[in-house]
Amino acid sequence: MVHTYEVLVDIKEFVSQINNTCQSGTARYEINADSRQKADGMARVQARSDHPQGTEYDVRVTRLLQ
C-alpha cells in the first residue's frame, strides 16, 4: 500500500572551495512510497537533483501523512 511520508533533508553545500565556506539548509518533501526506506531513498534522489552542489544529505522521515 502506498503512503505519503513527510521527509526532511538537511543539506550542506560548499559555496566556495577557496575559503571553505558552506551554507546549510533543510528541504521538505512529501513522498509517496510503499515504505519508509523507499521514501528515504526517493527524498535523497530528489534533494540531490534540487541541490547538485550539495556535499552532505541527512535524510529523515518525520511522519506519515496519509
Steps between C-alpha positions, in 0.01 A plus 500: 500500500632844409518764772605864501796576726639833610877494453748767609845516344778707657733613223850642526633678191849644463471845345871553441785251485750782552406601854303189596172682568180301500131554546253266661128468451209261529270389221157349566347241270175307491584162353257229390659161566434145615729526803709739710818364344379574147385847606848561644669401174260695281546815711881466476477477119269803487726704730806418287308606192383827661841575659772353276776695679415331830768300674301358793138385506347398834162342427236432763143383456307699760143384473234315307256743339259258332 
